[in-house]
């Protein structure tokens, strides 16, 4: 059996569903391949930011509302139990269970006319023949192939031999604590892991709790997780941990090859500070579909990557800014300086919330931190000075 499609999308999470919907809007035939069926389990905090809401509206024409989402207007930032800030005047965020959320978006792709091939992965991609062979032997021919199959992307592995760089990849652990949510605010612990953070996100009938950071800098992530669970008032061994690699800003400078494009987690498009991945996944999926349509219209499918890279430049630049920002807040020598600046800087806190809402870029946040850093550094030093000891200026 062999069928031909303008675009084949591998993976039907937020990135793949967005790519499929956008491609159908542009009049392209679409095959949607996913090794899972829906609903499917997915490790993720499920934080839907203002930027994500905008992408959902623009791509899917849908609103973030109803019982699938829990609206939260309060956020707490802490550092190993020390409260840095309680904020209740920022843009609201929404929390959702990813198995419900992904099934919802997948439904839009099907309604748009994408043809599903679910419950199986693929065994081979032939870039020369532009075919992909599914595990049941079905051969699908494509004009452009979009890999949206997550951080462990089989498409990226087929292209580059491995889906990510093990030296720079992040790793996270998570549990879903059932019952009534532990609290009604969103908590982010900025010191729960080395070069990482912890999170406790309320849902309608549970709380998602996790820690994540750069894997190579955290030899014992389980210990960080256990400590954070204790600070949340839970027994460290009450529930089994779920683990997954996290791109954390380790984006691919060349997200694909020729007529094969990578988007979302498969392209490493996750914010290394906020952990925002859903918005970037949907936005990059739509951009990949746009690039595919343009290349196919020119009868030059192998030019798809060139157009896609150009469209991704603003997103890549923002991630570079985020990595620079991370280098200001995560190194041990700067840690207390950053935490002090954040705890005292209401304008800095406000900009962080506006960043989550998609209203500003990292450049604005970084410049404000640099203005506040000297005073914050002085306070950090002063706290370490013994009573009666003189502080040299």
N, C-alpha and C positions, 0 to 999 in steps of 0.2 A: 504494500500500500504506500503510495506517495501522493502528497498534496502540496500545493504551492501557495504561499502567502507573501504579501508585500513585507510584512513584519512578523517575526516570531519573538515573543516575549517569554523569557524563562524566569519564573518566579512571579507570584501574584500577590505580594504584599503591597504596601503603599506605593513603592516605586514602580513595580510591574503593573499594578492596576491603573496607576496614573498614565504610564506609557501606553497601555492598551486603549484607554479612553481617549487620550489625545490623538493617537493614531487613527482611531475610528472617526473622530471629529474631522480629520483631514482626508477622509475617504479611503483609507488604506485597509486592506484585508489583514486580519490579525489572528494569529494562533497564540493561545495562552497556555504555556506548559508549566506545571508545578508538580513536584514530587509528592506533595501532600494533597489532601482533600480538605474542604473547609466545612466547619471551623477547624482550626489547627492551633496547637499550643505554641506560644511564642514568649520568650523571655524578654521583657521590656517593662520599664516603669509605667508606660502608658500615659505620659504627660503630653497633652495636646496644647501647644502654645498658641499665642496669637498669630504667629507666622504660619503655623499649621492650619489654623482656621481659615486664613486667607487663601492658602493653597487649595484647601478642600472646596471652598466656594468657587475659586477660579477654574479649577480643573473638573471637579465633579458636579458643580452646581448645587451643592448641598450645604446645609447649615449644621453646626455642631450643637445639637440640642437633643432632648429626650432622655430616656432612662439609660441609654448606653453611656452617658457622660455624667460625671459629677463635677459641678462647678465649684471652684475654690477661689476665694478672694484674699486669703491670708497665707503668707509664706514666712517660715522661720528659717533663718540661717544660723547654724551653730558650728562649733569646733570642739569635738570630743566632749560634748555635754555642756560646754560654755555657750550660752545664747549670745550671738552676735547682733541679731536684729530680728524683731517681729514686725512684719510689714503687712498692712491691710489697705493700703491706698493705691496699689498698683493695678495694672490690667489683670483681669481674671484669667485663670488657666482652667483647663478641663482635664479630668482624669478618666481613663477608660481601660477596659480589659482588652488586650490586643487580639484575643481570639474572636471577640465580637467585632472589634473595629476592622480587622483585616477582612473578615467575611463580608462586612458591610461594603467596603471598597471593592472587593472582588465582585460583588453583585452588580456594581455599576459597570464594571468591565464586561460582564456577561450581557447586561441589558443594552450596552452599546453595540453588541454584535461580535465581540471576540469569541472565537471558537475554542472551547476548553479541551485540554489534554491533561487530565489531572490524575494524581495517584501514582505517578511514575516519573523518574528522572530520565536522563538521556545517557547514551553510551559513547557517542562520538559527535564531534562537530567537524565537518569537512569545509574549511574556509574556501578552498578552490572551487568546489562544486556548489558551495552555499547550501549545504544540507545539514540537518541535525537528525540523528537516529535515536528514537526513543527506545526504552528498554523492551517494549513489546515487539520491536522490529519495525514499527512505523517510521517512515522517512518523510520528513517535512523539508521542503525547499523554501528558502527565504531570499528576500532582497536585502533586508537588514535584520540582524539578530541583536536583540537587546537583552543583556544579562542583568537581571534584577533579583538574583537568587541569594542575597544576603552576604554576610561577612565570610562565610565558608564557600563562597561562590564556585560552583563547578565550572561555570563559564570562564571565570578568571583563571582557574587552575588549568583549563584546556588551553588558554592563551599563553600563560606565563609560567606554568609549572607549579605554581602555588598561589593561593588566593590572597595572601598578605605577607608582610615582613614580620617574622616572629620577634625581631628585636624591638620593634616599635609598636606592635599591636597592644591594645588594652585587653583587660579581662575583668569580667564582673560576676558576682554571685548574687543570688536573689531568692527570696521566699515570698509566698503569698500567705499572710497571716489571716485565717478565716474569721468570720464573725463581724461584729460592729467595728468600724474603723477606730484605730487607736486614738486619733484626733482628727479634727476637721480642717487642719491647715497642712500645707505642703512643707515638708522639712528637707533641707539640703544641708548635710554636714560637710563642711569644706575641709575637714582634717581627718576623715574616717579611713583614708588609705593614702599611700605615698603617691604623689602625682595623680591624685584622684579625689573621690568624694563618696559620701553615702547619701541615700535617699529613703524617705518614708512617705509614700504617696497614698492618701486615703482613697478608697473606692466605696461603692454603695454597700458592699457586704464583706469587705476585707481591707487589708493594708498591704501594699507592695513595698517590701523593704529590701534594700540591697546596698552593696558597695562595689566600686569599680575603680580601676586605675591602670597605669602602664604595667603590663605583666612583668617585664624584666626588672622593675623596681619594687615589686611586691612578692617576695619569696613565699610568704605565707598569707595569702588572701583570706583563707579560712579564719585565721586569728583575727584579722581586721573585722571580718563579718561577725564573729562571735562577740567581739567587744562592742560593736555597734548595736547588735541585738540586745545585749545587756543594758545599754544606755536607753534603748527603747522600752525596757521593762519586760523583755521576753527571754525565755531560756534559750541559750545558744544552740542546744541540740533538740529543740522541740519539733522542728520540721526539717526535712532534707533540703539541702541547698541545690539550686539549679545554677549551672555555670555556662557562660558563653563568652567568646571573644568579642571585643568591641573595637571598632576602628579608631575612635578617639582622635580624629584629625589626621590620621595617617592616610591621606587621600592619594590616589594614583594620578600622577601628573599626565600620564597617557591612559585615559580610561577606556581602553579597548584597542582594536586594531582593524583598520579598514572598515569593513561593513559590520563589524561586531563591536557593540558599545556596552559599557558597564555603567550602571547608575545605582543610586542609593548606597547601602552598606557595601555592595559588591565593588563600588568605586571608592570606598573609604570615606564617604561623605557624611561624617558625623562630627558635630561641634565638640572640640576637646574640653571646653569649659562647661557649657550648659548640658552637654549630652544630647542636644537636639539632633535627632536623626530623621524623624517622621517628615518634617517639612522639607528638609533637603532631599529626602528620598522622592517625595511627590514632585517637587520642582525639577529635579534632575530627570525623572522619568518622562515628564512632559517635554523637557528640552531634547531628550534623546529621540522622542517621537517626531518632534519638529525637524531635527537634523536628518532623520531617516526620510521624511517626506520630501525635504529639499533635495537630498541626494538622488532619490528615486525619480523625482521630476526631471532631473538633469541626466537621467539614465547613467548615473555614476555612483552606484551604491558604495563603492570603496572610498568615496570622498566623505562619507557620513561622519567619520571620526573627526576630520578637520573642522567641519561645521559645528559639531558637538563641543569640541574643545574651546572653540571661540565663544560659544554660548555659555560655557561653564566658567569663563574667566572671572566674572565678579564673585562667584561662589568660591572659587579657589583662592582669590585674593582675601576674602573674608576669613577663610580657614587659616591662611598664613598669618593674618593679624591675630587670630585666636591663639595660634601656637606661640606667637611672640608674647601675647598677654599671659599665656600659661607659664612662660619662662620667667615672668615677673612675680607670679603668685605661688608657684609650687616648689622652687628650690628651697632647701632647708634654711639657707642664710636669709632668705626673703620672707619666709613663712609668717613669722610673727609681725613683720612690717605690714604685709598684706592684710592679715586678719585684723590688726589694729586700725588700719586705714578703712577697712570695710565696716568695722563695728562703729566707728565714729562718723563715717561719711554718709550722711543721709542722701546727699546728691549722688554719691557713688552707688548707693543701694538702689536709688530710683532709676539710674541709668541701666543697672543690671536688669531690672524688671522691664524696662523699655526694650532692652536687647532681646529678652524672651518674647516680647510682643512683636518683634520684627520692625520696630520703629526707628532704631538706630543701628549703627555698625560698630565693630570692635574698636575702630580708630578713635571714636569719641570716648569710649570707656578707658582706653589705654592712656590717652592724654590727660584725663582727669586724675587717674591713679598717679601718674608721674608728678602732677602738681601737688598731690597730697603726700607722696612718699617721704619727703624729708621730715615733716612733722611726725609722721607715723613712726619713722625709724628712731627719732629722738625719744618718743614715748616708750618704744619697745626696749631701748637701752636703759632708760630711767627705771623701768620696772625691775630690771635685773640688778640694779645697784643696791648694795646693802645699806640699811639705815645709817645715816651719818657720813657715808662715803661721798666724796665729792665727785661730780660728773664733769669731766673736762669737755669743753666745747671746741 
